[in-house]
Amino acid sequence: MSKKVAILGASVGGLVAASELVEQGFNVDLFEKGKAVGGLFNKIETPFGLQELGMHVLYVGPRHYELMAKIFGPDAFDVLTGVKVDVGACSNFDKTFFNSMYPNLINHNEQQEILDEIIGSGNASYAVDSALEEAQRRFGKTAAQKIVGPILEKLWLRPAEELSPGSLHCFYDLRRLVVCEKHKADELKADPRLDDVIANPDQLHPSGEIFGGRMAVLIGDEAAEQLSEKAKTWAELNNVGLELNCDLVVNDGRVEVGGRDISGEYHAIIISLPLHSLASELMDGADRLELSIYYFECDGRIGANFPSYYILAHDTSLKSSRIVNYDGYNKVNNAKKNSVFAVEVVHPTNEPPENTVIAKEITRVVPQAQIVDSYRLERALGVYPPTRVNAKILDGFQKTIQDGHEIPIYFTGMRTDKGIFFSHHTIGLAHDAALEISGKQS
């Protein structure tokens, strides 16, 4: 009898895992809480036309893309490779740096002291309990307290001592710092230990392999409207059960779908949706924020004055979290689309900043931008920040699920406290789970 696998969550990661398992001869059932597949990898109607939900580019490996193309068809996506995969910028110290997304400390008054601490003790091997301790382990005391800690506090509205170590790789990627010019950085990055903490100050000219061979995948407007239909067609052709609008809960540690305990029906379960979405009662006591998305239409195309896909707003005086430039990576030659910024803002629940406040920040970070109109999505997205409190709640909940089943359970969905946040994390983990279930190696 063929083995059966249940996948909770028809996100792109869940679908990639399902496609791999089907190829290995497994029977697969996908259960999705929402009305559509793809998770947040989708688009939404705005006064400025169909736009992405912030910046939704998937970072995937060749095998992941191959499986995605089998589900949705290769024409559904635009693909970027090489240095074009992720062209990021940052704003800190009241200046925008377009050469790297990591905090730039070149000409900072403590640059040499921080570099010396990184070389002398950064990335030492010892266990840590908080984001501040993790930053100190990686970069030394000065950078942890004066650079990384304040950036994290600005983003998550919590002291770095209250955040989990994994928060350095959540929303912002703060695993590295730009602390020296390229020739010196290339020399130091030859040491794997230092390569892990020192950033390349010129992202368009890497010293080695870029992004581990990953590619960036974007969804076209037409394909965005057809994701669910294409997934349904693929599921029917491959005898994959695909149920939308499912009531997914965990009761006494057991996974239930529509009130039915499914654990006895399957040989393994992959939970590809965010774990907190199954723990609604527990999360009543969790730390919570919201993420609002704003759209700003500019007078004319903006790419020439914004040579990156996004700017991470590290500057502690900014409420904005990330400013996204659709003109940077979209291939569609549409003047209306290519004159729009998206801005993501993490804020206290029910307290989104006014559009005018964020507009002023844009013109400060990108002075050439001439804003003519704005729009904020009415519904903010609930966000559970990567606090140690939330980590403790979710760790306990995950253990309850594992202890409540005799079959293997794989957790591959977003967990901010673990730094499982970006698409290459969630898709990679889901695919790795499928490979482990099938006995293959990634």
ZAMARGU-4260 file (C-alpha; in steps of 0.2 Angstrom, whole numbers, plus 5000, padded with zeros to 4 digits):
<rodrens>
0) 5000/5000/5000 | 5007/5017/4995 | 5011/5028/5010 | 5001/5043/5013 | 5007/5061/5019
5) 4996/5075/5025 | 5002/5093/5022 | 4994/5107/5032 | 4995/5123/5022 | 4995/5125/5003
10) 5008/5138/5003 | 5022/5137/4990 | 5032/5127/5002 | 5018/5115/5005 | 5015/5113/4986
15) 5033/5110/4983 | 5034/5097/4996 | 5018/5089/4989 | 5025/5089/4971 | 5041/5080/4977
20) 5032/5067/4987 | 5021/5063/4972 | 5036/5060/4961 | 5042/5048/4974 | 5026/5038/4973
25) 5017/5045/4989 | 4999/5048/4991 | 4997/5066/4997 | 4983/5077/5004 | 4984/5096/5006
30) 4973/5105/5018 | 4973/5124/5017 | 4964/5136/5030 | 4962/5149/5017 | 4952/5151/5001
35) 4967/5151/4989 | 4984/5142/4988 | 5001/5151/4988 | 5000/5159/5005 | 5005/5177/5004
40) 5014/5175/4987 | 5000/5184/4978 | 4994/5201/4973 | 4980/5213/4978 | 4970/5226/4969
45) 4974/5244/4974 | 4970/5261/4967 | 4986/5260/4957 | 4982/5243/4949 | 4986/5225/4954
50) 5001/5226/4966 | 5011/5214/4977 | 5008/5212/4995 | 5024/5222/4999 | 5038/5213/4991
55) 5035/5195/4987 | 5049/5187/4978 | 5052/5169/4981 | 5070/5164/4983 | 5072/5146/4978
60) 5084/5133/4972 | 5084/5125/4955 | 5074/5109/4961 | 5061/5120/4970 | 5058/5130/4954
65) 5057/5114/4944 | 5043/5108/4955 | 5034/5124/4955 | 5035/5125/4936 | 5026/5108/4936
70) 5012/5114/4946 | 5009/5132/4939 | 5018/5131/4922 | 5035/5140/4918 | 5026/5154/4910
75) 5018/5159/4927 | 5035/5167/4933 | 5049/5179/4929 | 5066/5173/4935 | 5081/5183/4941
80) 5098/5174/4943 | 5116/5179/4949 | 5118/5196/4957 | 5101/5201/4951 | 5093/5189/4964
85) 5093/5201/4979 | 5098/5219/4976 | 5095/5227/4993 | 5100/5244/5001 | 5099/5250/5019
90) 5096/5267/5027 | 5105/5271/5043 | 5114/5285/5051 | 5103/5297/5041 | 5110/5290/5025
95) 5105/5278/5012 | 5118/5265/5006 | 5114/5257/4990 | 5129/5245/4990 | 5122/5232/5003
100) 5107/5228/5013 | 5118/5226/5029 | 5121/5240/5041 | 5135/5250/5034 | 5148/5256/5046
105) 5162/5263/5034 | 5167/5280/5041 | 5157/5276/5057 | 5167/5283/5072 | 5168/5266/5080
110) 5171/5256/5063 | 5189/5251/5068 | 5184/5246/5086 | 5170/5235/5079 | 5181/5227/5066
115) 5194/5223/5079 | 5181/5215/5090 | 5174/5205/5076 | 5191/5198/5071 | 5196/5195/5089
120) 5180/5187/5096 | 5165/5188/5084 | 5156/5172/5081 | 5163/5163/5095 | 5155/5146/5099
125) 5144/5147/5114 | 5125/5146/5118 | 5115/5162/5119 | 5097/5166/5125 | 5093/5183/5117
130) 5096/5193/5102 | 5108/5205/5111 | 5118/5190/5116 | 5118/5183/5099 | 5124/5200/5092
135) 5138/5201/5104 | 5143/5183/5100 | 5144/5187/5082 | 5151/5205/5082 | 5157/5209/5099
140) 5150/5221/5113 | 5151/5238/5104 | 5141/5233/5088 | 5129/5223/5098 | 5124/5237/5110
145) 5126/5252/5098 | 5121/5245/5081 | 5112/5229/5080 | 5102/5230/5096 | 5095/5247/5092
150) 5090/5242/5075 | 5081/5226/5082 | 5072/5237/5095 | 5066/5249/5082 | 5059/5235/5071
155) 5051/5225/5084 | 5047/5238/5097 | 5055/5227/5111 | 5073/5228/5119 | 5085/5216/5111
160) 5087/5207/5128 | 5068/5202/5126 | 5070/5195/5108 | 5076/5178/5103 | 5093/5174/5095
165) 5084/5170/5079 | 5077/5187/5077 | 5094/5193/5069 | 5088/5183/5053 | 5070/5188/5053
170) 5063/5202/5042 | 5079/5211/5042 | 5095/5200/5039 | 5107/5206/5053 | 5119/5192/5052
175) 5133/5203/5044 | 5139/5220/5045 | 5149/5231/5032 | 5164/5235/5042 | 5178/5238/5029
180) 5181/5242/5011 | 5180/5228/4998 | 5198/5223/4996 | 5199/5221/5015 | 5182/5212/5016
185) 5187/5200/5002 | 5203/5196/5011 | 5194/5193/5028 | 5180/5183/5020 | 5192/5170/5015
190) 5190/5164/5033 | 5174/5155/5034 | 5171/5161/5052 | 5173/5179/5047 | 5163/5176/5030
195) 5148/5172/5041 | 5148/5190/5050 | 5157/5202/5038 | 5147/5208/5023 | 5153/5212/5006
200) 5152/5231/5003 | 5149/5229/4985 | 5134/5218/4982 | 5136/5218/4963 | 5153/5211/4963
205) 5154/5196/4975 | 5170/5188/4979 | 5162/5170/4978 | 5147/5161/4973 | 5131/5172/4975
210) 5117/5166/4986 | 5122/5148/4984 | 5115/5146/4967 | 5097/5152/4972 | 5086/5161/4960
215) 5072/5174/4963 | 5055/5170/4956 | 5042/5183/4953 | 5024/5180/4949 | 5015/5189/4934
220) 4999/5198/4935 | 4989/5185/4925 | 4996/5170/4934 | 4993/5178/4951 | 4974/5177/4947
225) 4976/5159/4942 | 4987/5151/4955 | 4973/5141/4964 | 4965/5135/4947 | 4982/5129/4941
230) 4985/5121/4958 | 4968/5112/4957 | 4971/5106/4940 | 4989/5099/4945 | 4981/5091/4960
235) 4967/5082/4950 | 4980/5076/4937 | 4991/5069/4950 | 4978/5062/4962 | 4982/5074/4976
240) 4969/5079/4988 | 4967/5098/4989 | 4955/5105/5001 | 4953/5124/5004 | 4943/5132/5018
245) 4948/5119/5030 | 4945/5120/5049 | 4963/5115/5055 | 4965/5114/5074 | 4976/5105/5087
250) 4966/5096/5100 | 4975/5088/5115 | 4990/5088/5104 | 4981/5079/5089 | 4979/5087/5072
255) 4961/5088/5067 | 4954/5093/5050 | 4935/5097/5051 | 4934/5090/5068 | 4942/5073/5062
260) 4958/5067/5070 | 4969/5063/5055 | 4984/5056/5063 | 4979/5038/5060 | 4976/5040/5042
265) 4994/5046/5037 | 5012/5040/5039 | 5019/5058/5041 | 5012/5076/5043 | 5021/5091/5036
270) 5015/5107/5045 | 5019/5121/5032 | 5008/5134/5039 | 5014/5146/5053 | 5013/5136/5069
275) 5005/5150/5078 | 4990/5149/5066 | 4986/5132/5075 | 4988/5139/5092 | 4975/5152/5093
280) 4970/5150/5112 | 4989/5149/5117 | 4993/5165/5107 | 4981/5175/5117 | 4995/5177/5129
285) 5008/5180/5116 | 5017/5197/5111 | 5008/5203/5096 | 5011/5218/5083 | 5004/5222/5066
290) 5012/5225/5049 | 5003/5238/5038 | 5007/5240/5019 | 5006/5257/5011 | 5007/5261/4992
295) 5014/5277/4986 | 5012/5283/4968 | 5026/5294/4961 | 5027/5306/4947 | 5036/5296/4935
300) 5047/5280/4936 | 5058/5279/4951 | 5071/5266/4946 | 5085/5278/4941 | 5085/5286/4959
305) 5083/5269/4968 | 5095/5257/4961 | 5089/5242/4972 | 5074/5232/4975 | 5071/5238/4992
310) 5078/5248/5007 | 5079/5241/5024 | 5075/5256/5036 | 5088/5252/5049 | 5088/5271/5055
315) 5080/5271/5072 | 5071/5287/5068 | 5061/5279/5055 | 5044/5270/5057 | 5045/5262/5041
320) 5052/5244/5040 | 5055/5241/5022 | 5053/5252/5007 | 5050/5242/4991 | 5054/5248/4973
325) 5044/5238/4961 | 5053/5247/4946 | 5069/5238/4952 | 5064/5220/4948 | 5048/5220/4939
330) 5050/5216/4920 | 5033/5223/4916 | 5034/5239/4905 | 5020/5248/4914 | 5022/5266/4919
335) 5008/5265/4931 | 5015/5250/4940 | 5033/5256/4939 | 5030/5272/4948 | 5024/5264/4964
340) 5033/5261/4980 | 5026/5249/4993 | 5031/5252/5012 | 5030/5239/5025 | 5028/5246/5043
345) 5028/5235/5059 | 5018/5244/5073 | 5008/5242/5088 | 4991/5234/5086 | 4978/5246/5079
350) 4990/5260/5078 | 4996/5262/5060 | 5005/5278/5056 | 4996/5290/5045 | 5000/5290/5026
355) 5008/5307/5028 | 5020/5302/5041 | 5027/5288/5030 | 5027/5299/5014 | 5039/5311/5023
360) 5050/5296/5027 | 5051/5291/5009 | 5056/5308/5003 | 5069/5309/5017 | 5076/5292/5012
365) 5074/5294/4993 | 5073/5313/4991 | 5070/5312/4972 | 5054/5303/4974 | 5039/5315/4970
370) 5024/5307/4978 | 5007/5311/4971 | 4995/5299/4979 | 4995/5286/4993 | 4985/5271/4999
375) 4986/5259/5014 | 4978/5242/5014 | 4963/5243/5026 | 4968/5226/5034 | 4984/5225/5043
380) 4993/5208/5045 | 4995/5201/5062 | 5013/5198/5067 | 5020/5188/5082 | 5037/5196/5085
385) 5052/5185/5089 | 5051/5188/5107 | 5058/5175/5120 | 5040/5174/5127 | 5033/5169/5110
390) 5047/5157/5108 | 5043/5148/5124 | 5024/5147/5120 | 5028/5140/5102 | 5041/5128/5108
395) 5029/5121/5121 | 5015/5119/5108 | 5027/5111/5095 | 5032/5098/5109 | 5014/5095/5113
400) 5010/5090/5095 | 5026/5079/5093 | 5021/5070/5109 | 5003/5068/5104 | 5008/5058/5088
405) 5016/5042/5084 | 5021/5047/5066 | 5034/5059/5061 | 5029/5078/5062 | 5038/5091/5052
410) 5037/5109/5056 | 5042/5120/5041 | 5031/5136/5042 | 5036/5153/5047 | 5042/5156/5065
415) 5050/5173/5068 | 5058/5168/5084 | 5068/5154/5075 | 5073/5166/5061 | 5062/5155/5049
420) 5055/5169/5039 | 5061/5171/5021 | 5054/5160/5007 | 5071/5150/5005 | 5069/5145/5023
425) 5051/5139/5022 | 5051/5132/5005 | 5068/5123/5008 | 5062/5116/5025 | 5046/5109/5017
430) 5056/5101/5003 | 5069/5094/5015 | 5055/5086/5024 | 5048/5078/5008 | 5065/5071/5004
435) 5067/5064/5022 | 5050/5056/5021 | 5055/5048/5005 | 5072/5043/5010 | 5081/5054/4998
440) 5095/5066/5002 | 5094/5085/4998
</rodrens>
